[in-house]
Amino acid sequence: MNTAKLESLIGYTFRKPELIAKALTHRSWAHENLPGATDESIRDATNESFEFVGDSVLGLVIAEELFAKHPTVGEGDLTLMKHHLVSTSTLADIAGTLGLGSFVKMGRGEDKTGGRKKAAILADTLEAVIAAVFFDSGYVSARAFVKTIFADHLKATTPERSLDYKTLLQETLQAKKFSAPTYTLLRTEGQPHARTFHVEARWQSGQSEGTGRSIKAAEMMAASEALKVLQDGKGSTKAKRKTEA
């Protein structure tokens, strides 16, 4: 694999080209080109194991950077900012900017169904590339690489901009192999100029409620309460607080 163009795009030159070659090999390629391969041999030939390492390296770098940039911010806000930065959508956005999709080695079937533009594949590939840099020259180089490609997102991320509980809830449920939550407007109270909206969030194993001055705010509150339910193992909860906007 000629990696010179990619190395130019990502700003890093590999001493061991086989590492970046593995980082760019998707599981679908192995299924089509390694008939009879075992799960172990597929993992060895593709970027799956690299994704795991890259995720860990990325998480540590982002945690370091956020702690350094926001020394007075509490743990909760730091967690939200970190989640936003390491989310699938952010990773896919950065991978798209770098043009990683065009370099991924994937099966013809996956390619024909738009695999090079799928957020999950782009995000996983970026994590694998981070792992490849880590394996190639260690944590210091991997940290510098992450700081470079995440520079704009790190600069723009603030606690206020990271309060996206709906996205956090959806990804938390996905990690548990649950379907996405649904939101239902239960009722509206008050005069037209001072409405309060009550929304229910429902998912595979429970439900929660939230209120707000807009439907969006009520949904956000319901999602926030749902995350608490999932954390402490309860089946449902009703949010009594009200959010503005």
C-alpha angles and dihedrals in degrees: 000000000000103000099171094101093047092046089054091051096048096038097235132105117208122224089196108043091187089071096060090041089058092044090058097047114101123207092245090066091057093049091055099038104034105054113195093014118156123233088255094053091047090053090049092052099043141052098259097106090042090057090061094051093042091053091054094046091047092049092053094047093049091047090052093049095046092048091050094046097042106033094159097046118107126246094256095056092043089053092051092049091048092049091051092050097047095040121122092249094054093045091048090049092053092043089051092050090052091048094236093150094071091055099050115115104221141154120275092244093055091044093053092052093056098266093155090064099041111120094220094052093046092049093047091048092052090052089050091051090052088053090049091055089048093051091044098054112353140257098308091059092043090052091050090049093050093046090053099049093040095044097110094044093047090051094049098044117102132159090255093053093048099059095108101136093165092062091043091052093048093051092045090054092046089054088055090050091248125138121254117282123256125221124212128186104231101183145329124229136188138031120317091259094048107033124166117204125207116204132182123212113203130185139166097286106024153345142239139188135222138180133210147153089260133029090248092053091048091050090050091051092048089051091049091052090046090057089055090050091052091047097052097032099242121144101230145349140188120225113225096183121092126221127209130232 
